[in-house]
Amino acid sequence: MTDATQNDDLTDGPVLAEGVDDEPVVSNQRLFTGKANLAIAAVAGFYALFHMAALNGWSIRSWTGIDISGLPVFPMETWNFRIVHIAGALILGFLMYSARAFPDDDKGGKHPLDLLAYVALLPALYACFTVISFANQIAGGVMWNGIDEGIRTAETYHYGIPLIVATVAGIVISWMRPRVQGSIAPADIVLSVCAVAVAAYLITIFGTLMRNSTGTPFAPIGMSIAAVAGTALIMEMTRRVAGLALIIIAGVFLLYVFAGDLLPGFLNAPDITWQRFFSQVYTDAGILGPTTAVSSTYIILFIIFAAFLQASKVGDYFVNFAFACAGRSRGGPAKVAIFASGLMGMINGTSAGNVVATGSLTIPLMKKVGYKPTTAGAVEAAASTGGQIMPPIMGAGAFIMAEITGIPYQDIAIAAIIPAALYFVSIYFMVDFEAAKLGMRGMREDELPKFKDMIRRVFLFLPIIILIAALFMGYSVIRAGTLATASAAVVSWFTPYRMGFRSVAKAFELAGVMSIQIIAVCACAGIIVGVISLTGVGARFSSVLLNIADANQLLALFFAMCISIMLGMGMPTTAAYAVAASVVAPGLIQLGIPTLTAHFFVFYFAVVSAITPPVALASYAAAGISGSNPMSTSVASFKIGISAFIVPFMFFYNGALLMDGAWYEILRAALTAIFGVFLLSSGVQGWWVENRAAGPIRIGLIVVALFMIEGSLLSDIMGIVGAGALFFVARAMGPKTPSVAA
């Protein structure tokens, strides 16, 4: 705990949150110094600035009247922009992240494998120069196609084989080479050049001439080879920044492409040659499809927004504001975790990242006031996971949902309000009842920031308010995000963290680094989406879901829930939803479920896979901070977040929870649903009428809570009457258990 004098003059009391906005350094991240640091910072900053400029290039003329059509970046052809978007993330990622974690005894120095890596650099460079030759031939009038034998030979031997050799050699050497944290491994330079060779070919050939030939004999063989190398580079980068879970799933799907014709039943797929598949997978049917479309526009824009908020220390303020509001109530730090994680979730794209950002502060404080390490970690994991469903940003899943469904982003954000409120209200009840059972106190006045000081800085919420206001005023998401980003810089001028040129440059650098993981994950998810669309397995899964629904619709929904959770386990939110939306959502829509409801259904379960045993990334991250057993923490977080597994069924039965209906229907649905999650939390925690609840009462509470799920007037009345009866039964059974008042 620090004194106010160690912070800024706007806060008289202690500031509990410091460093919340700092990006954690992972075990395989390179840390540069000197000129190397400046060079990498310049690359990262330019990458983010390029996106900001390109995305707003179309708006500059309408805003200023200046004709910018002659500039090379404005406007940039959409697919070329996506190709550059992925290639830039790969290059920056290979420069920033090693293939393996750095050892504690890393001594650096030269290594024999470095020489082999430099040898592998030669074919990578040759492939790049070959693309230049191809471009000159095309400019000279050569008709490029996949039929001409001379062209096929040139693409295979002068481009394809050198590229594949360099890619495989770079990946293998990077795995074997002892790591050097302060310098770039030669093997990763090879992989960066390979990423350039892939992008250059696709822009030269696919991007200008052969787009309609994909999947046909007219597709140049080089297109398929470039896609093979590009797929390998994307999967390797995803492994480095997001772990093995998504790679294993993508690998299974890729194996299915070539083994699907051998499988029985609904899994049987047509025989697809590698040339045909890979000539299509690096198109809008796969890698360049919805996931990359979103990551190259909305996601990168809001990452820049988040970086500007971090540069102005808004994250620290969010957490301190939550402490000032909720720290005094019983079990205060747990409630702070709920509020802070919800606020941070608006500017943080992953559940595990949210845990690391806020949990390093809230988890030790929860343990200090009496929570067990397992419970402290579980509360933070459940709350941080909820940040991914918190409008208006909702992590990145909302943008992909808008891209896939065609539903305006604003409508999706509005529809998410009540379900998100139900989730956080339920967690609040769960931690409050746990604190009551343990007789916990709140934090003392002198342990908390002064509320009046937090109110004096409430203007730091202005960027979020401007974002929401701009969206509701009809501005595009890009323009609204740009205005909010600019406002983050402006409001910083009224704080000790005033953003000048250096701070703005640092924010763009931070955005470039932050974007690597999500872009790699989206591209890798695009591989899976491509397999699903090209093999037709999604349609066959839908037919299975329809057959189950013929017997029991609720059983079909339960099956869809399980598949969504399984597909999302171990993956970041964006990838989890993208895959589940491709496999599960079409089947739900065929059941007659509205498109928005179906996608929200799979989105919620893809999100809560982060706290679902046995693979619960958010819970494992929290366990690492709390010092508890990871599996026990994941089970406890599953229990605390139990309402997230009920809420999707609630808005399935009652569309008013997604703002579909008259205002009075929406209001009644919201109030009764909140009462329902209150009853559910009471039953799960065993706390009712300020007293420990006996077994029969707990069962009764869960039953009457389930009555509230159906959403009809009759079931709501039955639930309310049942709750009233349980209230009087509990009052008659005995005195209240002494507890500390909230």
N, C-alpha and C positions, 0 to 999 in steps of 0.2 A: 504494500500500500504506500502511496507516495503523497507527499505534502503538496498543497496547492502551489507553493512557491517553486516547486520543481516543474511546474507546467506552465500555465499562462495566467494572465491577470484577470481573466474573465470568470474564473472559478475560485471561490474562497475555500470550499471544502475539498476533501480528498478526491482525486480522480482515480477510479478503479481500473478503467480501461486505458491501456496504452499498448500500442503496437498491434491492435486488432487489424489495422489496414495493411500491415506488412505481409508480403507474400512469403509463405514458408519455403524453405530451401529443401528440396528432396534429395535423396541419397545419391542420385546419378546426375544431378545438375552441376554443370561446370560453373566455377566462380572465377571470373577473369579479373585481371588488374591491369593498370596502365593503358597502353595503346590498344591492346586486345580488347579490354573492357569498353573503350570508347568506340571501337569498330563494331563490336556486337551490339552495343546500345544504338548506334546509328542505323544498323540494319533493322533491328526490331522497331525502332521509332519510325523509320521510313515505311516499313511494311504496314504499320497501323495508319500512318498518315496517308499513304496511298489509298487505302480503303475509304477513309473519311472523304478524301478529295473525289475519288471515283464515284462514290455513292451519291454525293451531293453535286456532282458535275452537271447533272440534268436539271438541277434546280437553280444553278447560278444565273443562267440567262433569265429565268422568270423573275428572279429576285432583283437582278441588277440591270438587265437589259443588255449585258455584254455578250457578244457572240463568241462562244468558245468552241464552236464546232471544228475549227482547224487544229485544235490541240490533239495530240495523239491519244490521250487517256479519256477524253470526253467527246462523245460517249464511247465506252469500250464495249465491244460485242460481248453479249452475255456469257456465252460458253467460254470464250477466251478469258474473260474475267474470272470465271470459276477455275479454269485450268491454272492461271497465274496464282489465284488464291491458294490452291492446294500446294502448288510448287513452292511458293514462298514460305508456307508453314513448314514444309518438309526441310527446306534449306535451313531455316532458322532453328528448327528442332534438332537437326543433326549437329548443328554448331553448338547448341545449348546443352544437349542431353547425351550422356554416354550410354553405351549399350548395356552397361552393368554398373552397379553401385561402386563408388570409390572406396578402396580399402583404407583403413586407418593408417597403415604404414606406407602409403603411397609415396614413393621417392622420385617418381618421374624418370627422366633419362631416356636414352634411345633404346630401341628394341629391334630385333631382327625382323619382326613382322611389319615394322614401319616401311622397310625397303620393299617388301612385297606389296604393301598398300600403294606405294608410289608407282610400282609397275602396273597395278590395276587401274591407276589413274589414266594411263595412256589410252586404253580402249574406251574409257568414258569420254575423254576429250575427242577421240576420233569419231565417236558417235555424234557428238555435238557438231563437229565440222562437217560431217556427212549430211546432217540436216540442212546446213547452210548451202551445201551443194544441191540438195533436192530443191530448196527454195529458188535457187538461181535457175534450175532447169524448168521449174513450173513457170517462173516469170518469163522464161524464154519461149513458152508456148507448148511445152511437153504435156500431153494428156496423161494424167496420173491415174492409174487404176490397178486393181488387183489381178488383172488377166495377163497383162504384158509380162512376158517371161524375163525380159531384161530388168524391168522395174522390180519384180519379185526377187531376182538374184541380188540386185544392188541393196534392196532393203534388208534382205536376210543376212548377207555376208558383210556389208559395209556399215550397217546400222544395228540390226537386231542382235547378232551374235556378240559383237563388242559390248553392247549395252547390257545384255544378260550376264556376260562374264564379269563385267565390272560390278554390277549390282550384287551378284552372288558373292564375289570375292570381298566386296566392301562389307556386306553383312556378316559373313563368317569371320573375317579378320577382326571386325569390331567386337565380336563376342569373345575372341581369343586374346586380344591385346590387353595387357595390364593397363589399368586406367590411370590417366593423368588429369587431375581435377583442374589445373590452372591453364591447360592448353588444349587445343583441338587435335584429336587423333587424326592421323592421315587417312584412315579408313573412312572416317565421317566426312572428310573432304571429298573422297571418291563418291560417297552416296549423295552428297549435295550436287555434284556435277551430273550424276545420273538423273537426279530430279530435274535439272535443267534440260537434259537431253530428252526426257519424256515430254516435258511441257513444250519444248521447242518443236518437236515432231507433231504433237497433237494440234498445236496452233497452226503450223505450216500446212499440214496435210488434212487432218480431220476438220480443223476449225474453218477452213476456207473452201475445200473442194469436195470431200468425200462423206459428208454428214449423212446423206441418204443411203449410202452403200453399206452401212454397218449391218452385220448379220447376213450379208449376201456374198457370193463369190467375187463380187467386184471390190470388196473391201481390201485395201492393200495389206499384205502380210505384216508390214511394219506397224500397222495400227494395233494388231493383236499382240505383237511382241512388246510394243511400248506399254500396252495395258498390263501385260504380265509383270514387267519391271515396275510400273507404277503401283500395281496392287501389292507387290512385295515391299516396296518402300513405305507405302501407307501402313501396312500391317506391322512392319518393324518399328515405325515411329509410334504407332499406337501402343505397341508392347512397352516401349520405353517410358511413355508418359501416362499410361492408363492401366498397365498390368496385362495379365494373360487372359482374363475372363473373356473379353470381347474377341481376342485373337482366336481362342479355342472355338467360340461359337461361329466366327467367320470361317475358320478352317473347316468345321463340320459342314457348313453350307456349301463351301467350295467343293468339298469332297462329294457332296450330294449331287452337284451338277454332273459329274462324270460317272457316278455310281447309281444315280437315281433310276436308270433303266433296268437295273438288276433287282430293285426292291419290289416287294409285293404290295398289293392293295392300293390305298389312296396315296401312298408315298411313291408309287411308280411314276417316273418322269421320262420324257422323250430323250433319245440319245442325242447329245449335243457335242459337237466337236469343239476342241479348245480354241480354234481360230474363230469360230462363230461366236462363242461365248465372250471371249475377251475383246473381240471387235465391238461388242455391244456394252460391256460392263463399264467402260470408261465414257459413257454417254449419259444423257438425262434419264436413261432407263436404269442407271445404277449410281456410280460414284458421283457423277455430275448432276444427279437428280435432286429431289426435294431437300435432303439433308444438307448437301453442299450449297444449294440455293439459299437456304436459311443461314448457314454459317457464314456465307460470303456477304450477307446483307445485314439482317437484323442482329445476329449474334455478335459479329465483330463490332457492330456499332455500339451495342450495349456493353460489350467488354471495354470499349474505349470510355463509355460513360462511367462504368464502374471504376476504371483506372483514375479518372478525374476526381471521382468522389473519394477514392483512397488517397490521392495526392493532397486533397484538402482536409484529410483526417475526419471525414464524415462518419466512417465506421466506428471510430472511437466515440464520437458523440452519440451515435445510435445506442451503443451499449451503455454508456453513462446515463443517457436519458431513461433507458429501461431500468437501471438501478435506482434512479431517483423516483420513478413511478411505482415500482413493485418491490423494492428491496426491503421495505418495512414489514410486509405481510409475512405470515408464517411460512417457513421454507423459502424465504425471499429469493436467494440466488437461483433456485429452480424456476421460479416465475420470471426472473430476469432472463434466464436462458430462453424461455418461451418467446418473450417479447423481442429480445435482441436477435435471436435466430430468425424470427420472422422478418425483422427489418433488414438484417444482413442478407437474408435470402433473396431480397430484391436486387442485390448487387453481386451475388455470388452464384455461380452456375452449377455447383455440385454439392451434394449433401455432405460428403466427406470433407470437402473444402470448408464448408460452413462450420462443421464440427471443430476443425483445427482453428478457424478464425476466432470463434467465440468461446469454444470449450476450454481453451487453455486458461481462460480467466474464470468462467463460471463453474467448471467442475471442481477445482480446488476449494472454491468458496462453498459449494454445496456440501462437500465433505466436511468443511469446517463447522457448519451449523448442524451436522448430525446425519446427513444422508450417507448410506453405505456407498463404497466406491462403485459397486455394480449399478445401484440406482442412480447415482450422479451421472455416470456415463450414459445410462439408458435415457435419462431425461434429455440430455443434450443431443443425443443421436435422434430421438424422436422429434424434438423441436427443430433441429437443423434440417431434417428431412422435410418437415412441413414448409420450410422456406422455399422449396421448389414448387409449391402449389400456391404461393402467395402472390396475388396480383399486385401491381400491373405487369411485372416482368415474368414471374413464374419460371425462374431459371431460363432455359432456352426452349423447353417443350412447347410453350404456347405458340412460338413463332413457327415451329415445324407443323403444329396442328393447323395453323392458319394456312400454311403452304399446301398441306396435303388435302385438307377439306374444302378450301376455298372460302371458308367462313371468315369474315373480317376479324382481324386481331382484336379490335375493340370489343366485339361481341363475345369473344372467348374470355377476355379479361373480366368483363362484367359477369359472365356466367360463373366465373370461378370464385366470386366474392363469398357467397353463402357456404359452399363446401369448404373453403379455406377457413372461414370463421368457425365452422363446426369442428374442424380438426384441432385448431388451436384452443378453442373453448374446452374441448374434451381433454386435451393434455393439461390445461390449467386445472380442471377438476381433479384429474388423476394425481397431480403433484400436490394439490391442496389437501386432498384426503389423506395422502401418504404423510404429509407433514402433520396433519391433525392426529393421525394414529400414533405418531412418534412424539407428539407433544413438543414440536419444534417452535422456536421463536423466530422472529424476523431479525434483520440486521439492525444494529444501533444507528442512531442518528449520525454519530461521528464517524461511522464506517461508510457513509454514503455521500455521493455528490449532493450538493444543495439543489433542491428542485427549482428554486427561483433563478439560480444560475443557468440551469438547463433551459428554462423558459426564455431567458435572455438570448439564447443562441438557437431558438427554434427556427430561425430563418434558414438553418442548414437543411431543413426539410424542403426548401423551396425548389431545388432541382427535381425532386420527385413530384411535387405538386405541379410544376410546369409541364413535366412529361405527361401526367394524367390529363391536365387541362388541355394540352395541345391535341392529344388523341381524341378527346371528346369534342373538340372544336372542329374535327374533321381533317386535321393535318395528317399526312402520311406518317407511317411509323419512322421512316428515315428522317424526315424533317423534324418530327417531335423529338426523336432521340438526339439529333444534332443541337436543337435548341436547349434541351436539358443539359447536354454536355457543356455547352457554352455557359449556361447559368451556373454550373458547378464551379467553373473558374471564377465567375464574377462574385459569387457569395464568399469564396475564399478570401477575397480582398478585405472582408470584415472580420477576419480571424487572424490569429498569429501565423497561420500557414498560407499566407498570401501567395497565389500562383503567379509567378512571372515567367519569363521565357524559359528558364531552366526547369522550372516545375512543370510547365506544359510539355517540354521535351521529355522529361522524365515520365510523365503520364503516358505519352505515346509509346515510349520504350516499354513501360510496364504492360500496356495493352498488348503490344506485340508478343511479349513473353507469355502473358496470360492466355492468349488466343491459341497457342500451339496445341494444347491438349484437346480443346473442344473441337478444333478444326480437324485434327487427326481422327478423333472419335467419330465425328460426323461423316468423314470420308470412308472410314472403315465400316460404319453402319450402312453407307451407301452400297458397299459390296454385297452385304446381306440382302438389302432391298433389291439389288439387281438380280441376285439369284432367285429371290421369291417371284419377281415379275417375269423373269425369263423361263423359269421352269414350271410356273403355274401352281406351285405347291400351296400358295395362299388360297387360291380358289378351291383346291381340293380340301383344305382344312375347313373352309367355310361350309362345304357340303357335309362334312362330319359334324360340325356344330349344328347344322340344320337337322340332321338326323337325331341328334341328342335332344334338341328342342322339341321334336315331335313327341317325345316321351315326357319331357319335363323341362319347361323353360328355365326354371330356377337352377336345375342341374346344369343346363347349358351355360348359364351365367357363371356358375361356380367353376366349371371347367375352363371357361375363358379367363377367369380370375387366376387360376393356377398357372395357366400357360403364360399369361402376362408377367406374373411374378417370376416364373422360371426363366423366361427370356431376359428379364431385367437383372437377374442376380449377378452381382459383381461388375455391373456396367454403370457408367455415368448416366444421369437422367436422360440426356438427349438421345444417346444411342439406345437406351432401354425403351423409350417411347417409340422411336422410329421403327425399331424392329417389331415391337408389339402391334403398332398401328398397321404394319404391312401384313402381319399374319392373322391377328385376331379381329381387328375392327371391321374388316369387310364381312366377316361371318356374322357379327352382331348386327350390322346394317341389314343384311339379308333376312335376319329374324324380324325385321320391321322396326327395329330400334332407331330413333332419330340419329342422324350423323353426329351431331354435337354430343349427345348422350353417350353414344358408342365410343367415341374417341376420348371423352373424359373418363369413361369407365376404365379403359386400358391405360390411360395416362396415370391415373391415381395408383393403380396396382404396379405399374412400372416404376413409379416413384418410391412406393413403400417397400419395394424389393430391397432398398438400402437398409431396412431394419428387419428384414425377414430372415430368420435362420434357415439354413446353415450358412449362407453366404450373405453377410450384411456389412457392406463396406462402411457405412456411417457408424454402426455399432462398434466395429473393430477399431476405427479411428478414435472413437471416444474411449474405448477400453485401454488404448495405448496411453491416453492422457490420465485416466483415472487409476490405472494400475490394477484393474479388475480382470477377471477371466473373460476373454472375448466372447465365448459362446454364451456364458451366463448373461453378459451384457446384452447380447443380441436377443435373447429370450425376454429379458426385462424390457427392452425397448419395444419389442413386439407387443408386449402386454400394455405398455403405456400408450402406444399408438394404435390400440385396437380399433378405435373409432374409424381410422382410415380404411379399415377393411369392411366397415359397415356403411360408411357414407355413400360409396358408389351405388350400392343397392338402394339406398334411400332416394337418390335422385333418379334412379331407373324407375322406381315406382311412383315418384312424384316429380315431374318435370319442373314444377314451380321452384324447386331448389336451384335450378339452373336459370332462373329469371324468365321462365317460360310460362306466362300466365298474367292474369290481372294483378294489380298491386296488392289487393287484399288477399288473394290466393298465395302470393309470394310471401307476404307478411305472416300469414297463418302457418305456412310451411316452415318458415325460418324459426318462428317461436316454438312450435311443437317439436321441431328437429333438435333445437338446442336443449329443450327439456328432455328429449329422448336420450341424447348423449350424456346429460347429467345423470339420468337414471342408470345408464350403462356404466358410467364411471363409478357410481356408487356401488353397483353390484360387483364390478370387477375388483375394486379396492376394499370392499367390505366395510364401508363407512356410511351410515345413514342416520339422519336426525342427530348429528353431533355425537354419535355413539358407534361403537363397533357393531356391525351387523352380524346376526347369527346366520348359519348356513341357509335355512329356508327363506329368510328375508333376502339374502343375496340372490338366490335363484329367482325369487319373485321379482326383484328389481330388474334383472336381466330380461325376464319374460315380458314385463310391461314395457321395457325399453324397446323390445322388438316389435311390440304393437305399434309403436310410433313410426316404425320404418315404412309401413305400407302407405301411409300418407292420406288415407281417406278420413273423412270426418268421423265415421263410426269407430275406426281403429284408434284414432286420437282420443276420442271420448273414453274408450275402454282403457287405454293406457293411463289417462289422467285419473280415472276412477280407481284403477288398480294401485296407482302410486299413492293416492289418498288413503286407501285402506292399509297399505303398508306403513304409512306414516303413523296412523293411530295404533297399529299393532306394535310398532317399535316403541312408541311412547309408553304403551302399557306394559312393556316387557321389563323395564328397569330404568334406573337413573342414568344420566349422561356420564360418559367417561371424561374425567378432567382433561382439558387440553388448553393450549395457549390460543387465545383469540387471535383471529387474523387481523 
